[in-house]
Amino acid sequence: MGVSAAVWGTCIERYLFTVRRHDLALLPPGSPSLTVLHLSDAHMAPWQHRKQKWIARLAEEVQPDLVINTGDNLGHEDGLRGIRSAFDPLRGVPGAFVHGSNDVTGPSPRNPLRYFQGPSSRPHRGLDLDTAAMDAYFTGDLGWTDLDNAAAVLETRGLRLDAFGVSDAHREWDELEVLPGALAAIRRRPLFRRRPATALTIGVTHAPYRRVLDAFTDLGADIIFAGHTHGGQVRVPFSRSALVANCDIPRDQARGLSTWSHRGRTVPLNVSAGLGHSIYAPVRFACLPEASVLTLRATTALDSA
């Protein structure tokens, strides 16, 4: 039985890429619906052609209005070559991204059993990755916006979206204290020009630590996107809860759409189980690699009732 599970996880399931779909009424009445493609944790190596081709097909199959990328794109020092193959069809689609640690430092061998002791704390010892080249590709070639400890205005389908985010909270690169000022700056009323009303405020983080989710909720996020957890990567079949999350989020919220509440506000939270894995831990079990597609539609009287 154990051998069969190992063969399934290493040779079959990690290639069974799937789309997890959700429908949410979040936009102001009368707004057009938005299709949001949430990508995370590709951990791309140049030889992973099946993953690259599957991601590339999403542009045509999903036809997203917005892409949210929650980091850990690279899994090898030459991973950007695979990322280009996967993401090139998304050129021109508005998007935003934040960094995970594996956008900065390559993976290194480690004992996977250590994750059961709690969030990993040993610093990465892998090679430094070419983060600047990746960022230049995302911002220059694809036209996406860097939200690492920053805020920006995104526009799609005639709607203004205010977005903010932090760099990898797992490595304590998040700078939550800069976000109120960053948000105030993008919302400052321009002189002699009418500012369109904000249709939605989006919070983006790689690692969904409670301190980040609490702060995002307090800052007025209408929806939060995160990755990092891999959904546990190895799960007990049919269980709602992950065995591990590698952060302090409740384990039953380590994958999929849920809600987060703080100080009287409750907002949708989508945690992607991600598309990949470390090249040193090539397995997924009862946790399919995934992209998320969220259809955001206008609220109606029935939604408010």
PyMOL commands that set and color helices and strands:
alter all, ss='L'
color gray80, all
select helices_A, chain A and resi 2-15+49-62+79-90+101-103+112-117+131-142+169-171+176-186+210-218+230-232+251-253+301-304
alter helices_A, ss='H'
color red, helices_A
select strands_A, chain A and resi 18-27+34-39+66-69+95-97+145-146+150-156+159-165+198-204+223-226+256-262+265-271+290-298
alter strands_A, ss='S'
color yellow, strands_A
deselect
rebuild
show_as cartoon
